[in-house]
Structure formats: structure tokens, C-alpha cells
């Protein structure tokens, strides 16, 4: 029987501790706890009180305690009853270790039938116990603390103690709020009754409440110090489970029970259960952070094998505290049990897989080499389509993960209002499903999207009345078990973790820079776990994207991700051929500004460069077939411009990265096809033309890439056809007239491409015929004269005839800027042999120099000098060239002196 009791108690303790950790434990405290106080011997038994009352009721044969109290009150009055009963109690309530042990457990609620003030006095002595003490309905109404001590039978101080038969019969009328509160606690909390005996007069009332309140409720336990088969069966009828802590001394029995509850469960014999309990909260995540897994397990780290798979390693060192020594034993036993088929082990593996952890280190050999066991052979991470810049909207059908994905996609598409409404629906869905984890994510997204909506002028008024959520405040209203499970997510969303991660990554960058300087001076640096930065970055971005967290707009997050890219480059400082991972490239395209990215790869853009970007073919194919293709699709499909989509920027950065690599002919064909589609179908921006222009230049400079003549002409024809069909937007017309594709013309000249479409030339001339003189000059210089250099004789003839016949004035409205442009135009015509009156143009230049206002129009006057530098071989222009050069040199000296 003794062994049976012990086995049962182990399970009961486990369940009670679980309720305690979930803030779902309530104690019912009886008179036995008061008698276990420091002044315990002076607290009366019920029999002592009744004997004293019976002395005043001579001839009364009744043995019912409540009836005796009632008769005494009727004969002598309530004041005399209070005086007589009060005289049985000590004048001062001195708490003991029992009260302290109960409070130290920090149960959600303590409900006592005792009239003393032991708990109040204990709270006053110990400042770390924070409870509201409630002895009346009025105090319950005013209570603000979630943790309460309920004196359900009142006390002497409030003059509302419950003792007589009438008190018990009228309890519901006199204490309606307290009664309902206690019943709600009984319905939702695990109940532990201590300090009661099987014959206790308060037990019957409490048992009736348990029986009458609900057929479904959490477990109820009663702690006793002796086994009594019949009493146990009697209590079972009311759903009360007896916990026997055998000891002749009831106080020692209570101490043993409370000590066991306060002692962390010894998992050394059940290590699988321990590991599962430490990380089970992450089973609610779609993706978990490796850092959080390690923080929860403690004394652990993630190592990475040559295939970049995450391996969980439990440390064999640095166990300084007794608790750590116990944990070491647990982990050693856990590793031994991995060969089993325990369902809990499978669940642990599934949780670890959410953080892309694929195995466990099982031992370290004498050469300090790690041996590990995989629970899956492959990386278990499910790659998000969002990594490929695929933001297509899927049907979600009230599935939280799908709704989260759509929120992220809507936002990246620039459809902020749709993202906001989708997130609003997600919040309602999480509330309905009691999914507090993603409810927090919904609150975070709500705030971010609301802020972005206020930057959209036609939506600002519509959403003006929408309020923001305080994540900390909303989190404080969550149930305690939900708070425990959501704490890591809350820390991430409130930036606490991000600041910590940012500091760690910044420190790593500085360490890598230091190592590089050591190596550069001929020293040596030993480094382990080289795959860690890439894997951590992958895990971080998966965590954000697959959990639907719209945090990509925050600079701290972007800078954190960029630090990982810096680390990846620093690790390869001594290599000539540099490569990056897919996730590094994602960060480069998504989080870097274009100029910052070009600066990052500055050394890769120089002829005879020290470094060479050499991405493998799979990554190059991914950039073209996934990234650029998807971005182009979204860019073409967008119905309106939004400041919140940046697809032209993504295309620009992806093309830039591609341009730094030596590309195959097959890949080139794909790129040309995409560029032609862009020109034909998209409403392009200046960024797109700049991207195309830079792509040609870098490829030509780095790899002397020989472009196909036909491809260049086809791209130009597509662009010009769009112009003559009047399908261009303002940005495209500006890019064309400002010659933003000058490298395309340059390549055409070098390759001796021939533009042969006189139809296009005629239609261009027809389109610009009604342009202003200023616009016409600009278009002739930047389009027709560029075409002239790569056209066949027929097209050249048409262009020449048109240009020569133009009547361009020498001055326009005394506008000096326009005067420079007109002068440059005439110089261009001389350079192209389309104008013969050189002396007249020289006089224009002389007039320009004499009238030039210092410190203004510098770029325009510099263009004039560049044209003259080309023409100076003709002595006609040598003099004005020297004169203008002196003017420009003098101006530059002034700039530098300042």
C-alpha cells in the first residue's frame, strides 16, 4: 500500500506543479494550518470552542457545532458570542514556515476558512509576497491585484466571521460576490485543500460547493497525514482526490508536502519529459528561433556540420551551479534514450525541426571531434516562397499560417490597406481560436500597417480614428500560461531580443575585422563553426517571414541582417573568388539601399580587381528564374504606384549582383528576354533604365562581354516603338530623352550594330515635331544623334536631313542655362559633321565664357568643356577650349579651397 501511495503522489505532484506553473492553482486552507503556526498551540480545536460555549448552555444536549453557536448567540447575543469565541484565540498571530511556504509557491489564490490574520502578517513581514486580502464583498470590488487571499468566512476584525447556523444558511445573501468568485476559482483552477481533517465542520460546506457547482472541473486534492480507506472513498464521491503524506505530526506532514511542491521536479529518471517541457512552448510556432531554443534548454548550443545542418549540443562543461549539475545528468541520460521510440522524443524532434535543428551531438572523441546523430538527413526547413520574392496571394480559408503569409505579401505588393484588413481578420481569427501567440503578431502588424496607412494621403482620414495596440499591456491581459508561452515572441516584437541580437552581430563583425587584420599581417586565426552566421541568418529570416511578422521595415532588423552579410564577406577576405549564400543575396536585394550595395561591392567592380564574385550556377539561375522573374511579374502587374513596393529597386539590385558574375550564354538569353519584356510591358521608372544601363557597363568592363548585335537593336526598337505608339509614361520619356541607356548605344557602336528601321525614325521625328525648342534640343542630342552613330546610311540620311533643317536660336529669353544647352547642341552638330559654320559656334562659346556666372551651372559648363576637348584637334576650337578650361580649373580650385 505504501508503494502505491508514493507512486500516486508522484503523479499528483506533477499535475499540481503544472497547474502552479500555469498560474492555475488555488489553496483551500483550514484550521490545521493555523495550528501549525509559530503560536500554533494557542489556537483552539473546534472541540475546545464548543466546550466553552456549552458551559453557557446548561442542559443543551445538541452536538451540532453550528446549532450550538446559534443557540449561544440567541441566548447571549452576537457580541457575547464574538467575545467568548475570540477569547479562545491568541492575542497576536505569529506566522510560521507553513504560511511562508504557501506564499513562496505564489499560488494564484488562497482561500481560507480561518478567522486569524496569519497570512496578512506574513505578507507584511515578507515584502516579496504581493496579495490582496479579501474578507468582504466590498474589498473584492476594490481589489486590483490578480493574486488574492480570500477569507471566505470573514474574521473578527471585519466583524463578519461565519460561525452560527444562520451564518451558513445566509452565506449566499451576505457574501454573494465572494461566493461567486470562489465558485469561479473552483471551476477553472486545480484545488489543493490543506489543514482540513475528515471531520472538519467546514469541509461539508466546501464539498457541497464542489458537488453542486459543475460536472466538469479541474482536479481537487486534499492533503492528509494518515491513510483512511473509508474517508478516501467518501471524498471520491465528491470528486476529491486524497494525497497521503504519512507522518504522525500533521505539521511535519504539511511541511513535507509544501517542500515537495516547491522543489523542482527531478527529471534525472525522466530526461525526455524534462527536455520536452522546456521547449514544448515552441510547438505553437511555425518557425522557432534557435537562440530561444538554447535559452530555454540552457547549457546548450547549436553547432553546424559541413552541410550547414543545425546540431544541438548539450555542454559538458561550465556547470557551476548545483542546478546545472542536475541538468548535465538529465542531458546525459537524454542522449542515452535517443535510440528509443518514445513518442515524446518524436515530438521533441518535430519542435527542434521548427528551428532547423536536425540532430544531437552524442559524444566527443579523444581528438575533440564531435559525433552526432541526425533525426533527419536533410535540412528540415520549408523554404518560403517569399524568399523568391513571390508575393502571389493565396486563398487562406481561415488558416492562420495562410492569412499571415497573405499579410506579408499584401504589404510587399504595396497594398497596405488590403494587408491591414487581412490582419484585422487574422486578429479576430486568433481571438476565436485562443491563439495568443499570433494574436501578439497581429497586434504588432496592426501598429506597423496603421503607421504606413497614414502616409497614404487618400487613406489617412479613413484610418485616422484607428487606435494602436500596446503589446506590453495586451500581453499583461493574457492568461498566465499564455504569457509564459508567448514571452519570447513578445520580447522579439518589442525589440528586446533584436537589440541583443544586433549587439552580438556587431561584436562578431568587429571580431572578424580584427581577425582579418591579424591574417593580413601574416598571423593565424583559428575559427570554428564557420557556418553559424549563415544558418543563424536563415533561421532569423524564416522566423520573420513564416511567422508573418511585418518587421522588415524596421532599421534595426535590416541592419542586423546586413551585419550577417558583412560577416560572410569578412570570412572570405583572403579569397579572390567570393561567394554568398541564397539568404545573403536575399538580404542584399531586400535590405540594402542601391548605393550602399554598390559600395559594399566596390572592390568587385574594378578592372584588374582584387576580388571576384563567383556565385555558383544554381544561385545565378535562382536570381534570374525566381528573383528577377517574380519581381518583373509583380512590377508589370501593379495597377498603381505605391511608395511601399520597391520592385524596381529589387530588379536593379539583382541585375547589379548578376553583372558582377561571369554569366553563361544561356543565362544571358534569359536576361535579355526579361529586359525586353520589361521595356515592352511595364510602366518603368528611372531606376529600371539605370539598372539596365549599369548591367551592360559592368559586364563590358569586367568580362569584355560581347553582346549580340541583334539583341541590342531589338531592345532599342522595342523602346522606341513604345515611344512612337505613345505608350510611355513620364519616367520612360524622361529616361529616353535624358539618354539613360547611353551604355546600350555605346555597345552598339563598339559592335558596329546597325539600326535599319526608317519607319521608327520617321515616326520619332513626327512625334517630336511639336516639342518646344528646349525639348527638341534635348531629344536630338540624346536620342537621334545616338541613333545616328549606329544607323545604316538610309536612317543616317533621314536623321541628318531633319537635324540640319532645324532652326535653333542662339539664345532663349536671356536664360543662361538654356544658352549653355543651345551652345552645347551646336557643338554636338559640329562633332557629328552636321554643321559647318565653326567660327559662328566659336563666338557662341566665347560669349558663354565671358558671361559665365561663377559657381553656377557647373555640370552644364563641364559638358561644354568635354565636347571642346573632343573638338580641340581642330585649331578652330583650341583657343576657346583653353580659355574655358582655365575658367573651369579656377572654379574647381575655389571649390577645393573651401
N, C-alpha and C positions, 0 to 999 in steps of 0.2 A: 504493500500500500504506500509506503514511504517513497519508493522509487517512482510510483505512478504520480504521486503528488508533485514531486520535483519536476518530472517531465512536463506535466500540465503547466506548472508555474513558469517554466522557461518560455513556453509559447505565449502565456498570458502577459508576461513581462514584455515580450517582443511587441505584442499588439498595443499594449499601453504606451510603451516608448514611442511607437509610431504615431499614435494619437497625440502624444505630447509634442513631438516634433512638428506636427501639423497644426498645433495650437487648437486642438480639439479635445482636450482633457479637462474634466471638472471633478473636483473632490467634494464629496459629502462628508462633513466632519462631525463626529458625535462626541459625547462626553468623555469617552475613553482617551481622546487626545488631550482634553483639559487636564485629566488626572495624570497625564504623562508630562505635564509642565514642571517647571522648577519648583513651583509651590503645589505640586500635584496632590500631596497627602491631605492638604487642607480643603480640596474640592470634594464635595459630598457625593455619595452614591444616591441614586434615586430612593433607595430604601431609607437612607438617613433623613432625607427631606420629608418623606411620608410619615416616618415615626414622629417627627417633630410636629407635623400638622395633626396627626391622630391624637396627640396629647391634648389638643384643644377641642377635640370632637369625642368626648367621653361617651361611650355607648354605641359609637358608629362601628358597625360590623363590616362595612364595604371595603373591598381590597383594590378597587379600580383607582389608580393614581389620579386620573383626570377628575373622577367624581369626588374624590377626597378633597382635591384642590377647590373644586366647585363649591362643595358644602362649606369649606372653611371660609371662602370668600363671601358666601351668603350669610354666614353667622357673624363674621367679624368685619367684613368689608374688604375691598381690594387693597387699601393702604396697609392694613394689618397683614394681609397675605404677602404683600411685597416685602414688608419689614421682616416677617418670620422667615420667608424663603431667603432673603438677602443675607440674613444673619448666618446662614449655613455656609456662605462663601467667604473666601479670604478678602481682606480689605484692599490688597494690591495684587494685580495679575502679573506674574513674572513669567515671560515665555521661556521655553526650553529649546533644546536642539530639535525637538519634534516639529515645532512651529517653523523654526528656521529651515529645516529640511524640506518641509512642504513648500514654503515660499521660494526656496532656492531652485526648485523644479520649474517655477514660473508657469503653473497651470493657467489656463485661460480664466477659470472661475473656481472659487472656493465657496461652497455653500455649507453653512454651519447651523446646527440646531442649538448650539450653546449660547448662553447669555453673557459669557465673560468677554473681556477685552484683550485676550492674549494675542490675537493676530494684529490688532491695532497697535499694541505696544511694541510688538516685534517690528512692525513697519517703521515706527518712529525710531527705533534703535538702529535699524539697518537701512541706510539711505538708498541702497540699490534695489529695494523692493517697492515697486510703484503699483498700488492698487487703490481703487475707490472702495471704501467700506460703506455698505448699504444696509440700513436697518429699517427703512420706511419707504413707502411709495414715493414720497416727496424727494427723498435722496436719490432714488433711482432715476427720476425725471431729470434731476440736475447733473447726474453723473456724465462725465465726458471721457473717462478712461475706459478703454475696451476691457481691461482686466479688472475684475470685481471680486470682492468678498461679500457675499450675501448672508446676512444674519436673518435667516428666514423666520426665526421665532423671536425676533426683536431682542431687546436687552433692557437691563434696569435703567441705564442712562436715558433711553428714549421713553421709558415708562410704557413700553408696548410689548413686554415679554409675554409669550404664549405658554399657558400652563393649565388653565381650567378647561373643563369640558366645553363651556360656551366659546372659549377662545378657539378651540379646534373646530367646532361646528361653524363658527362665523368667520373662519380664516379667509375664505374666498371674498367675503364682503369687506373685510378690514384691510386685506393685503392683495387686492386684485392684480396690480401691476407686478408685484414680486412673484405672485403665484404663476402668472403667465410667463414671466421671464424664466423662472425655474423650469417650467414645462418645456419652453423652447430649448433650453440647455439640454434637458433630458432627451429631446428629440434629435439633437444634432451632435451631441458630444458623447465620447466614452466616459462613463461614470465610474469612479472608484470611491467606495464607501469605507471609511476608516474610523475607528473609535466607537463602533457600534457592536453590541452583543446581540445574540439571537433573541434575548428577552427585552431588548430596549423598547421603551414605550413610544419613541419617535419613529422606530423602524416601521411600524404598521402604517402610519400616515404616508411615509415616503414610498413604501411598497405599493400602496393603493394608487398613488400617483403614477408610478411606473406601469401598473397594470391597466389603468383606465385611460391613459393618455393616447397611446398609439400601438398598433400591431407591428409597426416597422420602426425600429430604432437601433442605435449603436449599442454595443455590449455594456452591461452593468456588472461590476465586480464588487465583492465585499470581502475585505481582508479580516481574517480571524486567526487566533493563535492556537486553536485546537480543532482537530477534525471531529465533526459531528454528523454522522450519516443522515440522521432524520432531519436535522435542521437544514442540511445541504439540499436534501430532496424537497423540503418545503419551499426554500428560496428559489429553486429551479422552476417551480410552478409559476413564479412571478418573473422569470427571465433573468434572475440574478445568479451570477457565477461566483462560487466561493473560492477564494485564494487562501490556502492554509500556509501560514508561516509559523511553523511549530516552535513554541517557546512558552514555558510556564509563565514567564513575565511578559505581560501584554505590551509594556513599554518597549522592551527589547525586541519583541516581535515587530512592532511598528517601525522601530529604527532600522531593522534588517530590511523590511520591505522598502522603505523610502531610500535607503542606501543603495539597494539594488536598482531602483528606478533611476537614481542619479548617476549610476556607473555606466559608462559606455559599454555597449554590448560587446562581449568577447567573441570576435569573429574568427579567431585563430582556427577554430574547428569548422568554420563555415566561410572560408575566404571568398567563395564565389558570390555568396549573398552580400558580403561586405562591398566588394567591387561594384556589384550591380546597384546597391543602394547609393553609392557615392556618385554614380553617373546616370542613374535612371531618369533624372530630370531632362537630360538631353534627348531622350526618346521622343519628346514632343517637338523637337526642331526638325526642319527639313535638312538643314546643314548645321553642324556644330563646329565651334572653334576649337582647334587643337589646344590652344593656350588654356581655354576654360576646362577642358578635359583634364589637363595636367594639374591645374589649380585645384580641382575638386578631388583628385586622387592623392595629390601631394606626393613628394618624394618620387617623382616620375618625370620623364622627358620623352620627346619624340625624336627618334633617330631616322635616318633615311638611307635606304640602300641605293645601289648603283642605278636602279630603275626608278628612283625617286619615290618609292613607296614608303609611307609612314609606318614606323615600327615602334610600338610602345615599350619603353624600358623602365622597369622599376629599379631605382637606385640601390646599389649595395653599400653605399657609403653615406656619410653626413647624417647619420641617425643620432642626433644629440640628445633628444628627449626620450623619456620613457615611452611616451605615446608613439614616437617614431620607431622605437624598437619593436613595439607590438605590431605596427604597420608593416615593418620589414618581415616579420614572421608570417603575417597574413599573406603578403605578396609572394613569398617563397612557396607557401602552401598552394596559393592560387595557380602558380606556374605548373606545379606538380599535377594539378587536376585538369589541365587543359586537354589532356588526352581523352577525357571522359566525354560522354554525350549529354551532358547536363543541358536542359532547356535554357537555364539561366545563362550559361556560357554563350549559347547561340544569341540570346538577347543582348548580351554584353558586346558581342562581335558586331551585331547589327547597329548598335549605338555608336561604337567606335568607327564603323564604316561611314557614318554621317560626317565624321571629321576627316575622312580619307585616311584612316589608320587601318592597315591591312594585316598586322601581325604583332607578335610579342617577342621580345628578347628573352630567350630561355636560359642562356648561360654565357659566361665569358671564359675563354680558354686561357692557357698559361701565356700565350702570346698577346693577350689582351684583345683578342678578336671576338666579335660578338657572333653568337649563334642565335638564330631566331626561327620562329615558326609562324608561317603565314596561315591565316584562315581564309584567304582568297589569293589567287595567283596574280590577279590584275589590280590596277588601281580601281577602287570601287566608286570613285566619284562619277556621278552622272553629269556630263558636261552640259551646261546650259546653252540653249540656242542663242541666248543674249550675248554670249562671248563672241559669237559670229556676227554680231550686230543685226541679228534677225529679230525685229520687233513686231512681227506679224501678230495680230490679235486673235486669240483662240477662244472658242466657246468654253465658258467656265462651269456652268451648271452648278453654281453654289459650292464648288470645291475651292477651299481656301487657297491651296497652292496655285491653282489656275488663276484665281482672282488676283493674287499677289503678283503673279507674272504679268498679267494684263495691266496692272497699275504701273509697273516699271516700264512696260512697252509704251503705254499711252504717254507717259512723261517724256520718254526719249523721242517719241514722234512729235513732240511739241503740242500734244493735245492735252493741255493741263486741266481743262475743265472736265474732260472725259475721265482723266486719271483721278480727279477729285471725287467725282460722282461714283466711280468704281470703288474708290477707297471708302467712301461713306457706306456703300453696300457691304463692303468687307467688314467694317466695324460692327454693323448690325448682325452680320453672319457670325462673327466671333462671339458677340454677346449671347446670341441664341444658342450657340454650341458651347458656351462657357470656356472658350479658348482664350485664356487670359494672355498667353504668350504673344499671339499675333494681334490681340487687341492692343497691346502696347505698340506694336509695329504700326498698326492703324493710326493710333494717336500721333505717333512721330510723323508719319506720312501726311496726315491731315495738316499739321502745322507747316510743313515744308511746302506742300502744294498750295495752301492758302496764301502763304507769303508770295509765291510765284504768280498766283492769280491776280494779286494786287498790282503787279507790274504790267498787266494787260489792260489797256485803257477801257475797252468796252465791257470788261468783266469786273472792273474794280468796284463799281457801285453795287452790282448784283451780289457780290460776296462781302460787302462791307460789314454786314451785321454778323457774319460768322465769327465765332469765338475760337480761340486757341485752347488746346489742352495742356495742362501742366502734367508732365509724365510722372514726376515725383508724387504729386498729390493724388492722381488717379491710381498710381501703384499702391499708395497707402490705404486705399479703399478695397484693394483686392483681399480675398481670404488669405489667411496666413500661409496655408500650404501653397497657394498660387504665388504669393510673394516669394516664397523660398524657391519655387521652380522658375520664376521669371527674373530673379535677381541679376543674373549675368546679362540677360537681354537688356534690362533696364540700365545697367552700367554702360553697356555699349551705346545705347540710344541717347544717353545723357552725356556722352563723350568721355566719361571717366576712363574707360578702357582705351579709347582711341588716343588720349593724351599719353597714357602709359606706353602703348604700342609705339607711338610716334617717338617718344624719348628713346626707347630701346633700339628702334631702327636708325635713328640719328646717331646713337652711340656706335652702332655697327658700321655705319658709313665712315665715321671718323677712324674707327679701328682698321678698316680696310685701307683707307688712305695712308694711315701710319705704316701698315704692312707694306704697301707699295713703295713708300719712301725707303724702307729698310731694304727691300729687294733691289731697288734701283741703285742703292749704294753697295750692292754685292752681298748683302746679308741673306739670311734664310728665315722663313716663317713657316711654322707647322700649323696647319689648319685642318680641322675635322668637320664633318657634316656640311660639306660644300653645297649640298642640295637643299639645305634648310631654308635659305631665303626664298628660293623659287616656290618650294612647297608651301611655306607659310603664306606667301602672296596669293597662291592659288586658292588656299583654304579661306583666306580673308575675302577674296572677291566672290568665291562661291557662296560664302556665308551671306554676303550682302545681296547678291542677285537672286539666289534661290530662296532666300527668306523674304524677298520682296521689300527690302529696306531702301528707300529713296534717299540715300545718303551721299550719292556721287557728286552732288553739287557743293558739298562742304569741303573747304580748302584743306582742313586738317586730314580728312580721309584721302584726298588726292595726293597731298604731299607725302603721306605715309606710303602710299602705293609707289610713288615716284622714287622714294628712298630705296625701295627694294630693287628697282631698275638700276639705280646708281650702284648698289652693291653688286649686282650681276655684272656690270661693266668693270667695276674695280677688281673683281675676282679674275678678270681676263686681261689685266693691264699689260702683262708681258707678252701677250699673244699678238700676232699680227692679224690673224683671222679671228674675228669676234662673231659670236652668235648669241642669239637671245631666244628665250622660250616663247611659246604662244601667249602665255599670260603676261610676259614682259611687253610683248608687242601690243597686246590689248591696252595696257596701261599707257604706252607711248601714244597710241592713237586716240584714246579716250580722255586722258587726263592731262597730257602736256599741251600747252599752247604751241602753235606752229613755230613761232620764233624760238621758243625755249627748246623745242625738239631739234631744230636746226643747230642751235648752239651746242646741245648735248652731243650731236654727231659732227661737230665742226671738223675734227681731225679726219673724218671719213670722206670728206668732200673734196680733198685736195689731191691734185695730180702728184704722183710720187709720194703719196700719203703714207703715214706710219701705220695706219690701221685700215683694215678691210672688213666690211660687214659681209659675212658669208652665211646667210641663212640656208638651212637645208631645203631641198626641193619641196618637201611636204608643207613647210611653213610658207614658202613662196606661193605655192598653189592655194593654200588657205587664204593668204592675203588677197589673191585675185578672185578665186572662185567663191569665197564666202564673204570676206570683209567688204571689198570694193563692190562686188556684185550686189550684196544686200543694201549697202549704203546708197548705191546708184538707184536701185529699185525704190527705196524709200524717198530719195531725193526727187525722183521723177514723179512719184505718186502723190506727193504732198499737194494739197489743194490751196494752201495759203502759207505765207511766210510766218514763221514764229521765231522769236528770239531764243526759244528753249530747245529747238532742234539744231544740230550742228553737223548735218551730213556732209555739206560741202567741205567743212573742216576735216572731218574724218577721211574723206576721199583724198584731200590734199596731203594729209599726213601719211596715209597708206601708200600713196604714189611716191612720196618722198622716200619712205623706207625702202620701197621696191627699187627706186632709182639708184640706191647705194649698192645694190647687188648686181652681179653679172647674171643676166637673165637669158633663158633659153629662147630659141625662135618660137617654139610652141607657146610659151608664156607671152611673148610679145604679140602674137596674133590675138590672143585673148584680150590683152590690154588695149590694143588698137580697136578691137570690136567694141569694148566698153566705152572708150573715148568717143568713138563715132556715135554710139547710142546717146551718150551724154549731150553731145553737140546737137543731135537731131531732135531729141525728145524732151530734154529738161529745160526748165526755166533757170538758166545758170546764173551764178554770181561771179563777181570778180575773182573770188577765191578759186573757183574751178579753173579759170583761164590761167591764173598764176601757177596753179598746181601742174597743169599740162605743160606750160612753158618751162617750169623748173625741171620737170621729169626729163624732157628732151636734153636740156643743157647738162644736167648731171651725168646722164648716161653717155652723152657725147664726150664730156671731159674725162670721165673716169675710165671708160672702156672703149673709147673711139667707136661707139656703136654705129654701125652702118644701117641707116633706116631705109626702108623700101620707098623708092620714089613715088610709086603709085599710092602708097598709104598716106604720104604727106599731102599729095594733091587731092585725094579723096576727102581727107579731113577738112582741108580748106574749102573744097567745093560744097561740102555739107554745111559748113559755117556760112558761106556766102549765099547759098540758096535760102537759108533761113532768113538772111537779111533781105534779100530781094522779094521774098514772099511775105515780108513784114510780120514774121512770127517771133522776132526777137523782143525780149524785154529790155528795159532801160540799161540794166547791168551789161547785158550782152552787146548792145550797141556801143556802150562806153568802152568795153573791152576791145571790140573790133576797131573803133576809131582811135583808141589810145595805143593800139598795137601791142596788146598784152600777150600776143603769141609770136613775138619777134624771133624767138629761137626756132620756131617752125619754119619761118621764111629763111632763116639762116641755114638750117639744114637743107632746105630745098635748093638754095644757091650752091652749097658745097657739093651736093649730089647731082647738080645740074638737072633738077626736076623741071618739067615743062607743063605750065598751065595752059591749056588749049581751048578753054570754053569761052569763045567770044560772046555766046549767049549771056553768060553770067556777067561779063564785063559791060555789055550794053545795058543790062538791067541795073547794074550798080550805078552807072552814070545817070540813068533815068531817075533812080531813087534819090540821088543826092543833088539833083539839079535845082531843087527848091531850097537847099540848105542856105544858111547865112554864109557870108564870106568867111567868117571865123571857123565855122563848122566845116566848110568846104576845104579850106586850107589844111585843117587837121586830118580830114579823111584822105585827101590826096597824098599827103606826106606819109601817113601811117598805113594806108591800105593800097591805094593804086600804085604808088611808087614801089612798095614792097612786092606787089604782084608783077610789076613791070620787070623786075630783075629775074623772075623765074618763069616768065611767059614766053610762048613762041612768038615768032615775028608778027603774026597777024594780030594777036592780042596786044603786043607792044605798040603796034601801029595805032590801034584804037585808043589806047591809053594816052599815047603821045599827042595825038590829034586833039583829044579832049583837054589835056593839061595846057598845051600851048595856046589854045583858044580862050583860056580863062582870063578875064580881065580883073586881076587882083590889084587893089590900090596899094600905094606905098605907105600910107598912114591911115589910121581909122580913129577919128574923134579924139585925137591927141591922147590916146590910150597907149602909154609906153609899153605895157605888157603885150598888147596886140601888135605894136610896132616891132618888137623883138620877134614875135611869131611870124609876122609878114616877111621880115628880113631873112629869117631862117628858111622860110618857104622858097624865096628867090634863090638863096644859096643852094638849097636842095636841087632846084631845077638846073642850076649851073653844073652841079656834081653829076647829074644824070644826063648831061648834054641836051637838056630840053630848053635851055635858054642861052642866048649868045651874048647879050649886052652885059659883059662882065664889068665894064667901068661904071655903068649905072648902079649895079649892085654894090660895087666897092664904095661908092658915095653913100649908099644907104648904111653900110657898116660904119663908115666914118661918122655919119650923123648919129648913129646909135651910140658909138663910143663917147662922143662929145656930150651927148645928152643923158648919159647913164647916171641915174641917181645911186650913190653908194649904198651898199648893204641891202639892196632890193633886187628882186628878180634874179637871184644868183644862179639858180638851176637853169633858167632860160638862157642867160648870158653864157653859161658854161656850155650849153648845147651849141650856141653860135661859135664858140671857140673850137669845139670838136669838129664842126663842119669845115671851118677855116683851116684846121690842121690837116685835113684831107686835101684841101684845095691849095695849100701853100706851095706845092711843087710848081704851080702856075704863078710866075712872078707877079702877075696882076694882083694877087691876093696876099703876097708875102708881107708887104708893108702893113696892111690892116691887121694881119694875123699877129705880128709882133706887137703892134700897138695895143690890141685887145688883150694879148697875153700879159703884158705889163700891168694893165688895169686889173685883170683877174688875180695875178700874183700879189699885187699890192693889197687887194681886198682880202685875200687869204692870210697874208701876214698880219693884217689888223685883227682878223678873227682869232688867230693863234696867240697873239699878244694879249688879247682879252682873256 
